[in-house]
Amino acid sequence: MLHVNRVVRSGLQLLPPVLAWALTLARRPLALLLIVPCLFAAVACFPPARRHESLWMFLLVAVTGVPVNIAVIILAAQYPFLTSDLAPLTVLRGALLYMMLFSAEQLSFGSVTRLIWPRQVRIRIKK
């Protein structure tokens, strides 16, 4: 039974990205708010994430945010001030908007993660 519990907890990691893709494809923007508690639950229940919650939240938000950010960019492309007759300029604006959304998500989720789990192992990069 212990092995099954670990498999279920590890499988919970897949819930936020799958939910994000499904809700984005179903065009349910308000339902996307369900992803936020799912992300925190996935990190809280995943055994290898203990004391490394910031790292795992960064990875999960990076993967889960892709469909949501693309949907926001497509929605924002409907506004005339974000479109252009030049295709490279439109693509560049979309990429810039994606990076801005990605940065905002990482900063907000990282801050809340540190408030919830203040005691974490420092990640050291060997030179």
URUR-V326794 format. One record per residue. N is the residue number from 0. PHI is phi in degrees with one decimal (* if undefined). OMEGA is omega in degrees with one decimal (NA if undefined). D_CENTER is the distance of its C-alpha to the mean C-alpha in whole Angstrom. Layout:
# URUR-V326794
((N:PHI:OMEGA:D_CENTER) (N:PHI:OMEGA:D_CENTER))
This chain:
# URUR-V326794
((0:*:179.6:31) (1:-63.6:179.1:29) (2:-65.0:178.9:28) (3:-64.6:178.6:27) (4:-61.8:178.4:25) (5:-67.2:178.8:23) (6:-65.5:178.9:22) (7:-64.9:179.5:21) (8:-65.4:178.1:19) (9:-70.2:178.0:17) (10:-68.8:178.1:17) (11:-64.2:177.7:15) (12:-63.3:-178.3:12) (13:-81.1:-175.7:12) (14:-61.4:-178.1:12) (15:-61.4:178.6:8) (16:-64.6:179.5:8) (17:-65.8:178.2:11) (18:-63.7:179.2:11) (19:-63.7:178.7:9) (20:-64.4:-177.5:11) (21:-65.2:-178.2:14) (22:-71.5:176.9:14) (23:-70.3:178.9:13) (24:-68.2:178.4:16) (25:-82.1:180.0:18) (26:56.3:176.8:17) (27:-114.3:-174.5:17) (28:-65.5:179.9:15) (29:-71.5:178.2:16) (30:-69.6:177.9:15) (31:-64.5:176.7:11) (32:-67.0:176.0:12) (33:-67.3:-176.6:12) (34:-68.5:-176.4:9) (35:-59.5:177.6:9) (36:-66.8:177.9:12) (37:-64.9:178.1:11) (38:-63.4:-179.8:8) (39:-67.5:177.3:11) (40:-66.4:-179.9:13) (41:-64.2:179.0:12) (42:-70.9:-178.5:12) (43:-67.5:-175.2:15) (44:-94.2:-176.0:17) (45:-87.8:-174.4:16) (46:-56.7:179.3:19) (47:-67.1:-179.1:19) (48:-83.5:-179.2:16) (49:-58.4:179.4:19) (50:65.9:173.3:19) (51:-131.1:-173.0:16) (52:-64.5:-179.8:14) (53:-63.7:178.8:12) (54:-63.1:-178.5:12) (55:-68.7:176.5:10) (56:-67.2:177.1:8) (57:-58.6:-178.7:7) (58:-66.1:-179.6:7) (59:-66.8:179.5:5) (60:-67.1:178.6:2) (61:-62.5:-179.0:5) (62:-77.0:-176.3:5) (63:-73.3:-176.3:4) (64:-74.6:-176.9:4) (65:-57.6:-178.2:7) (66:-66.7:-179.9:9) (67:-67.0:-180.0:8) (68:-65.2:177.7:9) (69:-63.3:178.3:12) (70:-64.8:178.1:13) (71:-66.8:179.1:13) (72:-65.9:177.4:15) (73:-63.9:177.6:18) (74:-65.3:-179.4:18) (75:-71.8:-179.5:19) (76:-68.3:178.5:21) (77:-75.3:-180.0:24) (78:-81.7:-173.5:25) (79:-64.0:-178.5:28) (80:-75.1:177.5:27) (81:-103.3:178.8:24) (82:-109.3:-179.3:26) (83:-150.4:175.6:29) (84:-74.9:179.3:31) (85:-89.9:-177.7:30) (86:-61.2:179.3:28) (87:-61.4:179.1:27) (88:-68.2:177.4:26) (89:-65.0:178.5:24) (90:-65.3:178.9:22) (91:-63.6:176.8:22) (92:-63.8:177.8:21) (93:-63.1:179.0:18) (94:-65.9:178.4:17) (95:-64.8:177.4:17) (96:-64.0:177.7:15) (97:-62.4:-179.8:12) (98:-65.0:178.0:13) (99:-66.6:177.9:13) (100:-64.1:179.9:10) (101:-60.4:180.0:8) (102:-64.2:179.9:11) (103:-64.0:178.3:11) (104:-62.9:-177.0:7) (105:-64.0:179.3:8) (106:-65.2:-177.2:11) (107:-69.9:179.5:11) (108:-67.7:177.6:8) (109:-64.2:178.9:11) (110:-65.7:179.5:14) (111:-66.8:178.5:13) (112:-62.6:178.7:13) (113:-68.5:175.4:16) (114:-69.5:-179.1:18) (115:-74.8:-178.4:17) (116:-119.8:-176.1:18) (117:-74.0:-177.0:20) (118:-96.8:179.7:22) (119:-135.4:178.7:20) (120:-75.9:177.9:22) (121:-71.4:178.9:22) (122:-85.9:-178.7:21) (123:-110.2:176.7:24) (124:-103.5:-178.5:24) (125:-78.9:179.8:27) (126:-89.5:NA:29))
